[in-house]
Structures are given as C-alpha cells and as structure tokens.
Amino acid sequence: MTSAIGRARVAFHSRLAASILTLNARGVASNADTSSKPSRDIAADILDLLGGAQVAEKTAGQTAGATFEEITGAYLAETLAALAHLRPGEIHVQKGGQIADFQQYAHLDDLDRITRANRDIATALGTDYLIKPDVIVALRPWSELEINGGADLVRADEAQLTGARAFNDARPLLLASVSCKWTLRSDRAQNARSEGLNLVRNRKGGLARIAVVTAEPLPSRIASLALGTGDIDCVYHFALKELRAALEAPGRETYLDTLEMMIEGQRLRDIADLPFDLLL
C-alpha cells in the first residue's frame, strides 16, 4: 500500500509521461540536452526508473514549460489539500497571477500607476518588481469565526493591523512563489534568482516561500541555480530519488558528489518534500 503523498507523486509523473516527458525516435528523453551524452544517458536512466515513456517528438519549449507549470500546480493543489489538517486556513493554488493581488505586495499597484504616469520615474525604477510567478500558493486570512470559535479571543478594537484577520484585510497572503523550470539549459533559468530577490526586497510583511521545481537531469546545471543562499529557499527535483539512483552507476561519481553536496547542504529536495515545506 502506498501513501497519499506517494500516490500523488506517481500521478505527477504519470501526467508528465502522458504529455511532455517523452522519448524521441532516437531514444533521447525530452528533458535531456541532445548535445550532451551525460545528460542523455542520465535522463534515459531516470525514465527507466519511472517506468518508461511514450515515443513522441519533443514538445516545443514554451508549450512544455506551460504544461510543466500546470502539472506542478495540480500536484501542489492535491497534496496541500491532503495536508490541510497541518495548517489552519484556506490555502489556494493557482497558475500565474500578479503578486500585487496579495497583501504583502498590494502597494506595487500604486507604484505601477505612478510609473505609468511619469516616464522619468519609470526609467529610474524599472519594472522588475512586477513579478508574475509560475505557480502561486496563497492563504486566505482567517475570519472572526475561525479565530474565536466558541471563545472570546479577540475583539474588533484589538489586533487591528495584522493581515492574518480578514476583518482587517480580506486580500489573500502570498504563501509561496513556485518557479517551474523544465530544464536549466539557458541563462533564462537564472531569472528565478532575480524574481526571488525582488520578492524579498519589495514586500511589506511576511516573506513568501521561494521555490524552484525542475526536471533537469544534470547535477552540474542544477547546482548553477541551487547553490548559494538568500534569493531561493530551495530547488525541488521532479524525481530526486530516481536521479540519485541513476547517478550510482559506475563513472558518474563526480555527478553523484555534486548531488549529495546539494542535498546535504539543504539546497535540493524531492518534489514530495515541497508541499510539506510550503506549510512551514
């Protein structure tokens, strides 16, 4: 018998295998770099450990990225619902959206209006603060009934500034920003760092968790994003157990060392860890 989280992980991989995680006619996995033999070999081994994949031409990059976001969002919605008893309040998962819709970043709407009206200010400030996360996890503030229940815990003239009370501010709180990177083959993957830094710098209130999910097979490329601290909380691999098993093959010791360094340094975790971490 498998657990609910285990079944959700299997379903996550099944959805990927039914859409973007494929093998082409030459046996190259869709998340592999065709110009890199280690990437091709490791990706193929991961697929074997996951149970194989259908033969199909690789999905175009932009389409694959959007599908990866949708499947990741669906996985988080399912697993967070199963773990709802661990954290009070209504948690909502959505694909995309404006961070200005949330309490910590609502002031950015005013800033946007000011910059639109004044070109000099727009030139000075830029628009890097207008972040649109791939997947958003939000928390609805608690109602007075939820807070008080049958007790007299807080009254209208008390705790009037906290965003945790819908009585004060009904807008949701941004709980997490999840960046989905199917592969880490280009400098564009590094925009997850700049997005993370902007989430840190531009907030008014609590900081949302900043996570990256990837299906990149090469540890060296994962390390280019995972190593370092401050801008990203952690990188989550779509199949970390299978990646580690694939790297235990002879000749891959260097890759395995890099992987273990990231895991031991708390910079890389499995997709199954992500819903738990989002509740911390």
N, C-alpha and C positions, 0 to 999 in steps of 0.2 A: 504494500500500500504506500502511495506517495502522499506527501502533504499538499495542502492547498497552494503554498508557495512553489513547491516543486512542480505541481501540475501547471501553474501559471507560467513558469519558466519554460516548460516543454511546449506549451501553447504559443508562447512568444517566438520560440524557434520555428515552430510549425508555420506560423503566419509569415515569417521571413522566407522560409523554404518554399512557400506557395506563391511568393511574389518576387522578391529581389535577390534572395540568396540562392543562386543557381550555378550550374556548370555550363560552360560553352562546349562546342563540339570538340575542342581540343583538350577538354578536361580541366580548364582553368576556372577557379571559383570567381564569382562576381565581385568579391571583396578583396581579391588579390591584385597585386601590381604585375601585369603581364610581363614587364621588363625585368622583374626581379625573381630569380629562381627560388631563393629562400621564402619570399612572400607567396609564390605559387604553391610551393611544397607544404608550408605550414598551413595555409588556408585550406588546402585539399585534405590534410590530416584532420583539421577541425571539423570539416564537413563529414568526413567518415565517422568521427566520434559522435556527431549529432544525428547520424542515421542516413547520410547521403542527401542528394538534392536532385531536382529535375534538370534535364538538359535544355537550356534555352539561351538565347542571346542576352548579353548583359544589358540591363536597363540603363537608359540614359541617366547621367549623373544627377541632374536636378530632380528627375522623377524618383530616382532611388532615394535621394535624400528626403523628399517629402513623404515617401512611403515609410521610411525608417522612423520618421517623426510620428506618423500616425500609429504605427505598431507599438512604438515605445510608449506613447501616450495611453493607448488602450491597455497595455500591460500595467502601467502605473495606476490607472483607474481601478483595474481589477484587484491588484494586490493591496492598494491602500484601503479599498472598501473592506477587504478581508481582515485588515488590521485596525479597523475603525475603533475597536474597543480599547486600543492603547492610547488614544489621544482624543479628548472631548472636542466637540465642534464638527462642523460640516466641512469636509475637505473636497475640493473640486479640482479636476484635472482638465486642461484644455490645450489644444494645439494652437500655438501662436497667440498673439494679443499684444496690447500695449501695456507697458509697465505703469504708465500714468493712470491706469484704471485702479491701481491699488494704493492703499493708504500711504505707504512709505514713499511713493513716487508721484502722488497726485499733484504736487507743486510743479512738476515738469510740464503740465498742460499750460500753466500760466507762463512759464519760461518760453514755451514754444510759441505762444501767441505774441509775446514781446519780440522775439527774434524775427518772426514773420513780418512784424510791423516796422522793424528797424534793421536795415541791411548791415549797418556798421556793427551792431550788437551781434547779429547772426555771424558775421565774419569773425568776430573776436571769440565767440563761444563755440561755434561749430554746431553740429547736430549729433555728435557721438553719444549724447545722453539719451537719445530716442531709441531705446533698445526694444527689439521685438523677439523675445525668447522663442525657441522652437517649441518647447513644451512648458506650460506654466502649471504650478501646483499652488492653489490658493486656499485660504482658510477664512470661512465666514465668521465675523465676530459673534460673540455669544449674546443671546437675548437675555433680558432680565429674568425670564422664567428659568432659563437654563442655569443662570448664575445662582439665583436664590433658591430655586426648587421650593421646598416647603419651609425654608428658613429665612430669616431676615439678615442677609449677609451684607447687602449694600443698598443704599437708597439713592434717589435721584440727585441729591445735592452732595454726594460723595463720589470720589474717583471719577471726576468729570472729564479728565483729559486722556485717559487710557484708550487706546484704539481697540482693546480687546472687547469692549462693550459696544454692541450695536446701538445702544441708547446714545452713545457719544458720536459714533461714526459708523454708518451702515456699510461703507465700502469694504470690500474684502482685503485681507492682508496677504501679501505675496509670501508664500511659504518656501517656494523653490523655483529657480530658473534652471531648466534642463536643456543643455545644448546637445543636439544629436549629430554626430559626425560618422557617416557610414565608413569612411576611410580617413586617414590622416596623411594624404599624399601631397598636399599643397600648402602653401603659406596661409591659405584661407582658413585652415583649421585653427590657426593662431588667433583668429578673431574671437574665439571663446575666451581667451585671456583678457582682451580689451573689454569685452562685454562684462566679464566678471569684475574688473576694476571699476567700470562705470557704475555697476550696481552697488559697489562698496561706497564709492565717493558721492554718489548723487542721492543717497537715501536720507530720509528723515524718519528715524525709528529703527526697528529691528532689521537686521540683515537677513535676507532670504538665503537659503542654501544654494550654492552654485555648483552644479554638477555637469559633467560631460559623459555621454554614452557613445561608445564607438564599437565598430566591428573590425577595426584594423588588426591584421594578423601579425605584423612585425613589432616586437617589443621596442626596438630602437626608435620607431616612429611614435609609438605610444609614449615613450619617455620624453620626447620632444615637447609634449603637452603636459604630461603628468608630473614631471619633476619641477621642483620649485614650490613655494607656498605664497599665500596671500591673495591670489586672484581666483583660484579654483579650489573648492573644497576637496574634490576627489574626482578621478576618472573611473568610469564603470565600463567593464568589457562585457560584450553581449554573451560571451561564452568563455569565461576565465578558466574554469576547471578544464575544459577541453583544450584551451590554448596551452595551459601548463602541461597537460598530458602529452600534447604534440611536441613540446619542446624537450621532453625527456628522451627523445630519440637520439642516438649517437651523432655527434657532430654539431649539436645545437647547444652546447654547454654555455657559450657566451650569451646567447639569447635568453637562456634559462636564468642565468645570473642576473641579467638586466631585469627580467620579470620579477624575480624574487626580491630584488632591491626595491622595486616599486611597491610590491605587496607589503614587505616588512616595514617600509617607510610610510605606510598608510596613504599612499598616493594612488593605488589601483585596487579596485574591488570588483566583485562579480555583479551582474545585473540583479541577482537575487538579494544582494545587500542593500540596493538602492531604496526600496520602499521603507525599510527599517530606518535607514539613515535620515530620510526625509521627515520622520516623526520625532527626531531628537530635538 
